[in-house]
Amino acid sequence: MNILDKITADKRNEVNLRKSLIPHKQLEQSVLFERTTISLANNLRNSKSGIIAEHKRRSPSKAIINQSLNVQDVAKGYENAGVCGMSVLTDGKYFGGALDDLLIARASCNLPLLRKEFIIDEYQLLEAKAYGADVILLIAAILTRDEIKKLSQFAKRLNLDVLLEVHNEEELQKSIMPSLDMLGVNNRNLKTFDVSLETSKTLSALIPDDFVKVSESGISNIEAIKTLQPYGYQGFLIGENFMKTDNPGESASQFIKKLEQ
Ligand SMILES: O=P(O)(O)OC[C@@H](O)[C@@H](O)c1c[nH]c2ccccc12
């Protein structure tokens, strides 16, 4: 079994237990269900830099990245840096995140927040909304076209933006549909952890223009972004490069200043 299959199998068990703990009716009663969401896709369309900065403590490919920060400082730092949105990893077992991280980020800043999670069930979209997310991630590698359709349409009904992530042409072809807002190309193969920006370059021409194009993972310098912009990318998802430092907000701030020079 590859790591992605393992993560997904664990996630199914976790979601079933969560459902038994907090019924969906209770999630719908969250005050955050009434909140007007902010569109990350719009922010990206109107931005020069297009940075989406991630909160990520550890990952299966990198073990520990940073365990000593708190979400509040990171969220405020990213907001002050002028990023377009923040991605918050909520998976506990493999990434050391939690749904509460999303809630703390929501309480700390006004950025559009992406729930970075392995989503396989509509229940997780209710959680995303109840804990303050504006955007959800759908990973084509773990979903059928039918599942992508159901989940993305449900997300749109909750006024959440949808970022669909692909890693190859087959995943892209099966996923294109009007209920998606952003198409993300993951430069990291989630099965092998190999990273190559070539993936973003190759797939860019196949993404229809009505979707905001986002390049994800392995971006560690301005040059990478300058290289990808001519391919039509307007969003750049960066985790480790900021999170490995003592002050991710300050790192993001310097990065954006350089980029906008
Ligand atoms: O830390 P990086 O290499 O900058 O990558 C960030 C983000 O793209 C990565 O965390 C990610 C992209 N897609 C995912 C899906 C699940 C978990 C994590 C991810």
The ligand as an SDF file (V2000), in Angstrom:
LIG
                    3D

 19 20  0  0  0  0  0  0  0  0999 V2000
    5.9790   22.6290    2.1320 O   0  0  0  0  0  0  0  0  0  0  0  0
    5.8700   22.8680    0.6660 P   0  0  0  0  0  0  0  0  0  0  0  0
    6.7950   22.0090   -0.1460 O   0  0  0  0  0  0  0  0  0  0  0  0
    6.0120   24.3270    0.3150 O   0  0  0  0  0  0  0  0  0  0  0  0
    4.3800   22.4140    0.2120 O   0  0  0  0  0  0  0  0  0  0  0  0
    3.2230   23.0710    0.6770 C   0  0  0  0  0  0  0  0  0  0  0  0
    1.9530   22.3360    0.1960 C   0  0  0  0  0  0  0  0  0  0  0  0
    1.9140   22.4310   -1.2000 O   0  0  0  0  0  0  0  0  0  0  0  0
    1.9490   20.8770    0.6460 C   0  0  0  0  0  0  0  0  0  0  0  0
    1.9420   20.8540    2.0370 O   0  0  0  0  0  0  0  0  0  0  0  0
    0.7600   20.0590    0.1020 C   0  0  0  0  0  0  0  0  0  0  0  0
    0.2370   20.1530   -1.1490 C   0  0  0  0  0  0  0  0  0  0  0  0
   -0.7780   19.2980   -1.2990 N   0  0  0  0  0  0  0  0  0  0  0  0
   -0.9720   18.6190   -0.1660 C   0  0  0  0  0  0  0  0  0  0  0  0
   -1.9320   17.6540    0.1890 C   0  0  0  0  0  0  0  0  0  0  0  0
   -1.9010   17.1570    1.4620 C   0  0  0  0  0  0  0  0  0  0  0  0
   -0.9600   17.5700    2.3970 C   0  0  0  0  0  0  0  0  0  0  0  0
    0.0030   18.5380    2.0710 C   0  0  0  0  0  0  0  0  0  0  0  0
   -0.0060   19.0760    0.7890 C   0  0  0  0  0  0  0  0  0  0  0  0
  1  2  2  0
  2  3  1  0
  2  4  1  0
  2  5  1  0
  5  6  1  0
  6  7  1  0
  7  8  1  0
  7  9  1  0
  9 10  1  0
  9 11  1  0
 11 12  2  0
 11 19  1  0
 12 13  1  0
 13 14  1  0
 14 15  1  0
 14 19  2  0
 15 16  2  0
 16 17  1  0
 17 18  2  0
 18 19  1  0
M  END
$$$$
